[in-house]
């Protein structure tokens, strides 16, 4: 249960939310300055539960060649994901959000204090698995990556437009299962293009590793230290 | 974005939320009375996005033999699901929640006004795809069904315990993909049993139809008109 969803008494609720988002935005700016000072490319990774965020981040941690990969990972409960990510070689800090259905900039700030960024150029923030709540919360990232799995169906961008509209990158994951689930690729691409024409699209399988190269290549070019 | 998530100023936010949940609970009681008067078995169906709620409800609508199946379906945007469900023979009413990440009893009440319940014994409420927000909102249902897909991973009950703790029934869907995704069935069953020992578990594939019979049989016995 999310003790932070308040839908009654709209004017008071909206005012509280407005204050909350303003405070989050200034904390996000502080994060952005800290990340820039540390020379980090930072991505905020969002998806529904089970779309494969952790599997993608494990892959990136294993295949990234420009130093260690940092991960700040949020879940309501458990530290399963941080343990998985450390086993893949990432420097991972787990945030347990309790009943909060998204990360906030202040939580990321505190987790960042615990991260050893020596030699690091890439920091990935794995948000809570949710296609609604995390959308409005800037964490200070440079890029926002929305992950969609072929098993979720082609119409998720239409059903959760705000998240996809806010994404710089959309990754279609689990393409190895596309045939088994009857995934309609051109419909999915058309839905993404309709809702999020700004987004760069990558298609891959984090489980098999197919299609990882173009994403790794693009990330390499986004680093602060990358040659222009 | 969910304009109803307010995380700042905890005491005021919690008070607002308390009022909201109290009001929702009394609306849910009204719904429960209306559903009982209409002789309906009502299920609230919850899962993350893309776990297969609509596919399961399409199957139930096609295979249910005790009259027409009613569906009240919530999504942030689109009426795709109601159209799919009508094509499967259900009497479906779509609720578009906008930026609200869950259904509330009052929304279900208004949708129920539009539903022709003549000859109907089974009403399914398909909640917004979200493993957090819908948990605290009673809709007046008799049973709560949580859906989990093998493609989401075995640890979702541990990561989203509140939802599974509130479930009367847990359905493991997409079992036809279990081998392809390396699903660890006994780990998943142990995780469900640990978090939600009260829940009855069904394993099926809504896409292929495998495993539907035990669920249909159980639902038949839950009807108000069922022989004791």
Interface residues (C-beta under 8 A of the other chain):
Chain A: X1 X2 X3 X4 X5 X6 X7 X8 X9 X12 X13 X14 X16 X17 X19 X20 X23 X48 X49 X50 X51 X75 X76 X77 X78 X80 X99 X100 X101 X102 X104 X128 X129 X130 X131 X132 X133 X135 X136 X149 X151 X152 X153 X155 X156 X158 X159 X160 X161 X162 X174 X176 X177 X180 X181 X182 X207
Chain B: X1 X2 X3 X4 X5 X6 X7 X8 X9 X12 X13 X14 X16 X17 X19 X20 X23 X48 X49 X50 X51 X75 X76 X77 X78 X80 X99 X100 X101 X102 X104 X128 X129 X130 X131 X132 X133 X135 X136 X149 X151 X152 X153 X155 X156 X158 X159 X160 X161 X162 X174 X176 X177 X180 X181 X182 X207
